[in-house]
Amino acid sequence: MHPAFLHLPGDRLSPAELSAARIDGDVVELGEAYAPADLVETAALRIASLAPLLHGLPDAAFAGMSAAWIHGAGDAPPRLHELQSSTGRRLRSSPTLRLLVHDPGLDRQDVRRIAGLAVVTPERTLIDLVRWPATVPEREVWARALARTDPALVARATARLSAIPRGPGHQRAERFLARLAAYPEPTRDQDEVTR
């Protein structure tokens, strides 16, 4: 994603100038940045808008709810962003109220690069959203929204889950994916048609 498309507060424009441009309808808030209002919102644009969260964490990949949003789930980014190691090395970050860092590293096959930044694949994201502890209730909402972005995603996630060693939350993920396979939710395109 070309940096000219994103405006970070204080970079080329001050926060006041960006706020005025937002009020005028020239830009919209997107992640940690502002983008031109007429720009198509793609995965590359979404991930680039979150790049400031990776400051000092070169081995991090966006995971969980953040990855779901990058892959097209939801209209607005999550209030809590999630990161995971893309290399297996432990991430060292200062604790914040907006960033949750998960310890386990990822398999190379579970990481994809978009616009030069690492993000967990949609299949692994769907698994992790329901496998991780239910301390963040919004994760299931994000999982359902992610499943609606691609009709074949649940089948691919089920196949990927069978290849992951059993561990905490594995059975919960199996049950959730089985329910989604038995009672699929309408995709975003189907929602648009039925409105």
PAZAPA-4460 file (N, C-alpha, C; in steps of 0.05 Angstrom, whole numbers, plus 32768, in hexadecimal, padded with zeros to 4 digits):
% residues 195
    n_x    n_y    n_z   ca_x   ca_y   ca_z    c_x    c_y    c_z   seq   type   mol
   8011   7FE9   8000   8000   8000   8000   8012   8019   8000     1      M     A
   800D   802A   7FED   801D   8042   7FEB   8017   8055   8003     2      H     A
   802C   805F   8010   8028   806F   8028   8018   8089   8023     3      P     A
   8017   8092   800A   8008   80AA   8004   7FEA   80A7   8009     4      A     A
   7FE1   808E   800A   7FC4   8089   800E   7FBC   808B   802B     5      F     A
   7FCF   8089   803D   7FC9   8089   8059   7FD6   80A1   8067     6      L     A
   7FC7   80AD   8079   7FD1   80C4   8088   7FD1   80BC   80A5     7      H     A
   7FE9   80BC   80B1   7FEC   80B7   80CD   7FEB   80D2   80DC     8      L     A
   7FDD   80D4   80F2   7FDC   80ED   8100   7FF8   80F7   8108     9      P     A
   7FFE   8110   8100   8017   811C   8107   802D   8116   80F3    10      G     A
   8028   8106   80DE   803C   8100   80CA   803D   8116   80B6    11      D     A
   802C   8117   80A2   802B   812D   808F   8017   8142   8097    12      R     A
   8002   8139   80A4   7FED   814B   80AE   7FEA   8148   80CC    13      L     A
   7FE4   815E   80D9   7FE0   815E   80F6   7FC6   8150   80FC    14      S     A
   7FC2   8147   8115   7FA8   813C   811D   7F91   814F   8118    15      P     A
   7F95   8169   811C   7F80   817D   8117   7F79   817E   80F9    16      A     A
   7F8D   817E   80E8   7F88   817F   80CB   7F7A   8165   80C2    17      E     A
   7F81   814E   80CD   7F74   8136   80C5   7F57   8135   80CF    18      L     A
   7F53   8140   80E7   7F38   8142   80F2   7F26   8154   80E0    19      S     A
   7F31   816A   80D7   7F22   817C   80C6   7F1D   816F   80AB    20      A     A
   7F30   8160   80A0   7F2C   8152   8087   7F17   813C   808A    21      A     A
   7F16   812F   80A2   7F01   811B   80A7   7EE6   8128   80A8    22      R     A
   7EE3   813F   80B5   7ECA   814D   80B7   7EC1   8156   809B    23      I     A
   7ED4   815E   808A   7ECD   8166   806F   7EC6   814F   805D    24      D     A
   7ECC   8136   8066   7EC6   811E   8056   7EDC   8117   8043    25      G     A
   7EF4   8123   8046   7F0A   811C   8034   7F18   8103   803C    26      D     A
   7F19   80FD   8056   7F26   80E5   8060   7F13   80D7   8074    27      V     A
   7F19   80BD   8078   7F0A   80AE   808C   7F1F   80A0   809E    28      V     A
   7F17   809C   80B7   7F29   808E   80C9   7F2A   8070   80C1    29      E     A
   7F42   8066   80C1   7F46   804A   80BA   7F5D   803F   80CB    30      L     A
   7F56   802E   80DE   7F6A   8023   80F0   7F78   8039   80FF    31      G     A
   7F92   803B   80FD   7FA2   804F   810B   7FA7   8067   80F9    32      E     A
   7F9A   8069   80E2   7FA0   807E   80CF   7F87   8089   80C3    33      A     A
   7F8A   809A   80AF   7F74   80A5   80A0   7F7A   809F   8082    34      Y     A
   7F65   8099   8073   7F67   8093   8057   7F54   80A4   8047    35      A     A
   7F5A   80AA   802E   7F47   80B9   801D   7F2C   80AC   801D    36      P     A
   7F17   80BB   801F   7EFC   80B0   8022   7EF3   80A0   800A    37      A     A
   7EFE   80A5   7FF2   7EF6   8096   7FDA   7F07   807E   7FD4    38      D     A
   7F1A   8077   7FE6   7F2C   8061   7FE1   7F1E   8047   7FE8    39      L     A
   7F21   8032   7FD7   7F15   8018   7FDD   7F24   800B   7FF4    40      V     A
   7F16   8001   8008   7F22   7FF6   801F   7F2A   7FD9   801A    41      E     A
   7F43   7FD3   8017   7F4D   7FB9   8011   7F5C   7FAE   8029    42      T     A
   7F64   7F94   8028   7F74   7F89   803D   7F8F   7F98   8040    43      A     A
   7F9A   7F9F   8029   7FB4   7FAE   8029   7FB1   7FC9   8037    44      A     A
   7F9B   7FD6   8032   7F97   7FF0   803F   7F92   7FED   805D    45      L     A
   7F82   7FD9   8064   7F7C   7FD4   8080   7F95   7FCE   8090    46      R     A
   7FA6   7FBC   8085   7FBE   7FB4   8094   7FD2   7FCB   8095    47      I     A
   7FD4   7FDB   8080   7FE6   7FF2   8080   7FDD   8006   8095    48      A     A
   7FC3   8008   8099   7FB8   801C   80AD   7FBF   8014   80C9    49      S     A
   7FC5   7FFA   80CE   7FCC   7FF0   80E8   7FEB   7FEF   80ED    50      L     A
   7FFA   7FF5   80D9   8017   7FF3   80DB   8023   8001   80F3    51      A     A
   8019   8018   80FB   8025   8025   8113   8024   8014   812C    52      P     A
   8012   8001   812E   8011   7FEF   8145   8029   7FDC   8146    53      L     A
   8037   7FD8   8130   804D   7FC5   812F   8068   7FD3   8136    54      L     A
   8067   7FEC   813D   8080   7FFB   8143   8090   7FEB   8158    55      H     A
   80A9   7FE4   8150   80BA   7FD6   8162   80B5   7FB8   8164    56      G     A
   80A3   7FAD   8153   809C   7F91   8154   809E   7F85   8137    57      L     A
   80B6   7F83   812C   80B9   7F7B   8111   80B1   7F5E   810C    58      P     A
   80B0   7F4D   8120   80A9   7F31   811C   808B   7F2C   8121    59      D     A
   807B   7F41   8125   805F   7F3E   812C   804E   7F3A   8113    60      A     A
   8039   7F2A   8117   8024   7F27   8102   800A   7F2F   810F    61      A     A
   7FF9   7F3C   8100   7FDE   7F42   810A   7FCF   7F28   810D    62      F     A
   7FC1   7F24   8123   7FB3   7F0B   8129   7F97   7F11   8133    63      A     A
   7F88   7EFD   8138   7F6E   7EFF   8145   7F5B   7F13   8138    64      G     A
   7F50   7F24   8148   7F3C   7F38   813F   7F48   7F4B   812A    65      M     A
   7F62   7F52   812E   7F6F   7F64   811B   7F71   7F57   8100    66      S     A
   7F79   7F3E   8100   7F7C   7F2F   80E6   7F61   7F2C   80D9    67      A     A
   7F4C   7F26   80E9   7F31   7F23   80DE   7F29   7F3D   80D0    68      A     A
   7F2E   7F54   80DC   7F27   7F6E   80D0   7F37   7F72   80B6    69      W     A
   7F51   7F6C   80B7   7F62   7F6F   809F   7F57   7F5E   8088    70      I     A
   7F4D   7F46   808F   7F43   7F33   807A   7F27   7F3A   8071    71      H     A
   7F1B   7F4F   807B   7F01   7F58   8071   7EEA   7F56   8084    72      G     A
   7EEE   7F4B   809C   7ED8   7F49   80AF   7ED3   7F64   80BC    73      A     A
   7EBA   7F6C   80BE   7EB3   7F84   80CD   7EBA   7F9D   80BD    74      G     A
   7EAD   7FB3   80C5   7EB1   7FCD   80B8   7EC6   7FDD   80C7    75      D     A
   7EC6   7FDB   80E1   7ED9   7FEB   80F1   7EED   7FD8   80FE    76      A     A
   7F06   7FE1   8103   7F19   7FD0   810F   7F12   7FCA   812C    77      P     A
   7F1C   7FB4   8137   7F16   7FAE   8153   7F23   7FC3   8166    78      P     A
   7F17   7FC6   817D   7F23   7FD9   8191   7F3C   7FCE   819D    79      R     A
   7F3F   7FB3   819E   7F56   7FA5   81A9   7F64   7F97   8192    80      L     A
   7F7D   7F9E   818C   7F8B   7F91   8176   7F9C   7F7A   8181    81      H     A
   7FA0   7F65   8171   7FAE   7F4D   8179   7FC6   7F48   8167    82      E     A
   7FDC   7F41   8173   7FF5   7F3B   8164   7FFF   7F20   816D    83      L     A
   800E   7F13   815B   801A   7EF9   8161   8035   7EF8   8153    84      Q     A
   8047   7EE8   815D   8062   7EE6   8150   8060   7ED7   8136    85      S     A
   806B   7EE3   8121   806B   7ED6   8107   8084   7EC5   8102    86      S     A
   8097   7EC7   8115   80B0   7EB8   8112   80B5   7EA4   8128    87      T     A
   80A5   7EA4   813C   80A9   7E91   8153   80B8   7E9E   816A    88      G     A
   80C5   7EB5   8164   80D3   7EC3   817A   80BE   7ED3   818B    89      R     A
   80C2   7ED3   81A4   80B0   7EE1   81B6   80B0   7EFF   81B0    90      R     A
   8098   7F0A   81B0   8095   7F27   81AB   8097   7F35   81C6    91      L     A
   80A6   7F4A   81C6   80A9   7F5B   81DE   809C   7F76   81D8    92      R     A
   8086   7F7A   81E6   8078   7F94   81E2   806F   7F9F   81FC    93      S     A
   806D   7FB9   81FE   8063   7FC5   8216   8044   7FC0   8217    94      S     A
   803A   7FBA   822F   801D   7FB5   8231   800D   7FCE   822C    95      P     A
   7FF8   7FCC   821C   7FE6   7FE2   8217   7FCA   7FD8   8219    96      T     A
   7FB7   7FEA   821A   7F9B   7FE3   821B   7F90   7FDC   8200    97      L     A
   7F9F   7FE2   81EB   7F95   7FDE   81D0   7FA2   7FC7   81C1    98      R     A
   7FB6   7FBB   81CE   7FC6   7FA6   81C0   7FC9   7F8E   81D2    99      L     A
   7FC2   7F76   81C6   7FC5   7F5D   81D4   7FD8   7F4C   81C4   100      L     A
   7FEE   7F43   81D1   8002   7F33   81C3   8000   7F17   81CC   101      V     A
   7FFE   7F04   81B9   7FFC   7EE7   81BF   8017   7EDB   81BD   102      H     A
   801E   7EC9   81D0   8038   7EBD   81D1   803E   7EA8   81BC   103      D     A
   802C   7E95   81B7   8035   7E80   81A5   803C   7E8A   8189   104      P     A
   8052   7E80   817F   8059   7E87   8163   8048   7E79   814F   105      G     A
   8049   7E81   8137   8038   7E76   8121   8049   7E65   810F   106      L     A
   803C   7E51   8103   8048   7E42   80ED   804B   7E55   80D5   107      D     A
   805F   7E50   80C5   8064   7E61   80AD   804B   7E61   809B   108      R     A
   803D   7E4B   8099   8026   7E49   8087   800E   7E59   8091   109      Q     A
   800F   7E62   80AA   7FF9   7E71   80B5   7FFD   7E8F   80B3   110      D     A
   8013   7E98   80A6   8019   7EB4   80A4   8019   7EBC   8086   111      V     A
   800D   7ED3   8081   800C   7EDE   8066   8016   7EFA   8068   112      R     A
   8022   7F04   8052   802B   7F20   8051   8019   7F2F   803F   113      R     A
   800F   7F46   8049   7FFF   7F58   8039   800C   7F73   803C   114      I     A
   8011   7F80   8026   801E   7F9A   8026   8038   7F9A   8037   115      A     A
   8046   7F83   8037   805F   7F81   8046   805C   7F7C   8063   116      G     A
   8044   7F7A   806D   8040   7F75   808A   8033   7F59   808E   117      L     A
   803A   7F4D   80A5   8031   7F31   80AA   8015   7F31   80B7   118      A     A
   8005   7F1E   80AE   7FEA   7F1A   80BA   7FE5   7EFC   80B9   119      V     A
   7FD7   7EF3   80CD   7FCF   7ED7   80CF   7FBB   7ED1   80B9   120      V     A
   7FBC   7EBA   80AC   7FAA   7EB2   8097   7F8D   7EB2   80A1   121      T     A
   7F79   7EB5   808F   7F5D   7EB4   8098   7F56   7E99   80A6   122      P     A
   7F61   7E83   809C   7F5A   7E69   80A8   7F64   7E68   80C5   123      E     A
   7F7D   7E6F   80C9   7F88   7E6D   80E4   7F7B   7E83   80F6   124      R     A
   7F74   7E99   80EB   7F67   7EAE   80FA   7F4C   7EA4   8104   125      T     A
   7F3D   7E97   80F3   7F22   7E8D   80FB   7F26   7E79   8112   126      L     A
   7F39   7E67   810F   7F3F   7E53   8124   7F46   7E61   813F   127      I     A
   7F59   7E73   813E   7F63   7E80   8156   7F4E   7E91   8164   128      D     A
   7F3C   7E9E   8155   7F28   7EAE   8161   7F16   7E9E   8174   129      L     A
   7F11   7E85   816D   7F00   7E75   817F   7F10   7E62   8190   130      V     A
   7F29   7E5E   818A   7F3A   7E4C   819A   7F45   7E5A   81B3   131      R     A
   7F4C   7E73   81AF   7F57   7E82   81C6   7F43   7E85   81DC   132      W     A
   7F4C   7E89   81F5   7F39   7E8C   820B   7F24   7EA2   8206   133      P     A
   7F0C   7E9D   8210   7EF6   7EAF   820B   7EF7   7EC8   821D   134      A     A
   7F0E   7ED2   8224   7F11   7EEA   8234   7F09   7F03   8225   135      T     A
   7F09   7F01   820B   7F00   7F17   81FA   7EE8   7F0E   81EA   136      V     A
   7ECF   7F14   81F4   7EB7   7F09   81E8   7EB3   7F11   81CB   137      P     A
   7EBE   7F27   81C2   7EBB   7F30   81A6   7EC8   7F1D   8192   138      E     A
   7ED9   7F0C   819B   7EE7   7EFA   8188   7ED4   7EE9   8179   139      R     A
   7EBF   7EDF   8186   7EAC   7ECE   8177   7E9D   7EDE   8162   140      E     A
   7E96   7EF7   8169   7E89   7F08   8155   7E9B   7F0C   813D   141      V     A
   7EB5   7F11   8142   7EC8   7F15   812C   7ECB   7EFB   811C   142      W     A
   7ECA   7EE4   812A   7ECD   7ECA   811C   7EB5   7EC6   8109   143      A     A
   7E9D   7ECC   8112   7E85   7ECA   8101   7E87   7EDD   80E9   144      R     A
   7E90   7EF6   80EF   7E92   7F09   80D9   7EA7   7F00   80C4   145      A     A
   7EBD   7EF5   80CE   7ED2   7EEB   80BC   7EC7   7ED4   80AB   146      L     A
   7EB8   7EC2   80B7   7EAD   7EAB   80A9   7E9B   7EB4   8092   147      A     A
   7E8D   7ECB   8096   7E7B   7ED5   8081   7E8A   7EE1   8069   148      R     A
   7EA4   7EE6   806C   7EB2   7EF3   8055   7EB8   7EDF   803F   149      T     A
   7EB8   7EC5   8045   7EC0   7EB1   8030   7EB1   7E97   8036   150      D     A
   7E9F   7E8E   8025   7E90   7E75   802A   7EA1   7E5C   802E   151      P     A
   7EB9   7E5B   8023   7ECA   7E44   8025   7EDD   7E45   803D   152      A     A
   7EDD   7E5B   804C   7EF0   7E5F   8062   7EEC   7E4A   8078   153      L     A
   7ED4   7E43   807F   7ECF   7E31   8095   7EDB   7E15   808E   154      V     A
   7ED7   7E0C   8076   7EE2   7DF2   806E   7F01   7DF3   806F   155      A     A
   7F0D   7E09   8065   7F2A   7E0B   8066   7F34   7E0C   8082   156      R     A
   7F26   7E1A   8094   7F2E   7E1D   80B0   7F2B   7E02   80BE   157      A     A
   7F17   7DF3   80B7   7F13   7DD8   80C3   7F2A   7DC6   80BB   158      T     A
   7F32   7DC7   80A2   7F49   7DB7   8099   7F63   7DBF   80A7   159      A     A
   7F67   7DD9   80AA   7F7F   7DE3   80B7   7F7F   7DDB   80D4   160      R     A
   7F68   7DDC   80E2   7F66   7DD5   80FE   7F6E   7DB8   8102   161      L     A
   7F67   7DA6   80F0   7F6D   7D8A   80F3   7F8C   7D86   80F1   162      S     A
   7F9A   7D98   80E5   7FB8   7D95   80E3   7FC6   7DA2   80FB   163      A     A
   7FB8   7DB1   810B   7FC4   7DBE   8122   7FC4   7DAB   813A   164      I     A
   7FDB   7DA8   8148   7FDB   7D97   8160   7FC5   7DA0   8174   165      P     A
   7FB9   7D8C   8180   7FA4   7D92   8194   7FB0   7DA2   81AB   166      R     A
   7FA0   7DB4   81B5   7FA8   7DC4   81CB   7F90   7DD3   81D7   167      G     A
   7F95   7DE6   81E8   7F7F   7DF5   81F4   7F6D   7E01   81DF   168      P     A
   7F53   7DFE   81E2   7F40   7E0A   81D0   7F3B   7DFB   81B6   169      G     A
   7F49   7DE5   81B2   7F46   7DD6   8199   7F2A   7DCB   8195   170      H     A
   7F1F   7DBF   81AA   7F04   7DB5   81A8   7EEF   7DCB   81A5   171      Q     A
   7EF3   7DE1   81B2   7EE1   7DF8   81AF   7EE1   7E02   8192   172      R     A
   7EF9   7E03   8185   7EFB   7E0B   8169   7EED   7DF6   8157   173      A     A
   7EF1   7DDC   815D   7EE4   7DC7   814D   7EC6   7DCA   814E   174      E     A
   7EBB   7DCE   8166   7E9E   7DD1   8168   7E93   7DEA   815A   175      R     A
   7EA2   7E00   815C   7E99   7E19   8150   7E99   7E16   8131   176      F     A
   7EAF   7E0B   8126   7EB0   7E07   8109   7E9B   7DF3   80FF   177      L     A
   7E96   7DDE   810F   7E81   7DCB   8107   7E66   7DD9   8107   178      A     A
   7E60   7DEA   811A   7E46   7DF9   811A   7E45   7E0B   8102   179      R     A
   7E5B   7E19   80FB   7E5B   7E2B   80E4   7E57   7E1B   80CA   180      L     A
   7E63   7E03   80C9   7E60   7DF3   80B1   7E44   7DE8   80AE   181      A     A
   7E37   7DE1   80C4   7E1C   7DD7   80C3   7E07   7DED   80BE   182      A     A
   7E0C   7E04   80C9   7DFA   7E1B   80C6   7E09   7E33   80BD   183      Y     A
   7E11   7E33   80A3   7E21   7E4A   809A   7E12   7E64   809B   184      P     A
   7E21   7E79   80A2   7E15   7E93   80A3   7E17   7EA0   8088   185      E     A
   7E05   7EB1   8080   7E06   7EBD   8066   7E20   7ECD   8062   186      P     A
   7E2B   7ECC   804A   7E43   7EDC   8045   7E3B   7EF9   8042   187      T     A
   7E4F   7F0B   8042   7E4A   7F27   8040   7E3A   7F2D   8026   188      R     A
   7E41   7F20   8010   7E33   7F24   7FF7   7E16   7F1B   7FF9   189      D     A
   7E11   7F05   8007   7DF5   7EFC   800A   7DE6   7F0F   801C   190      Q     A
   7DF3   7F1B   8030   7DE6   7F2F   8041   7DDD   7F47   8030   191      D     A
   7DEE   7F4F   801D   7DE7   7F66   800D   7DCF   7F61   7FFB   192      E     A
   7DCD   7F48   7FF1   7DB7   7F40   7FDF   7D9C   7F3F   7FEE   193      V     A
   7D9D   7F36   8007   7D84   7F32   8017   7D7A   7F4C   8024   194      T     A
   7D8A   7F61   8023   7D81   7F7A   8030   7D6C   7F88   8020   195      R     A
***
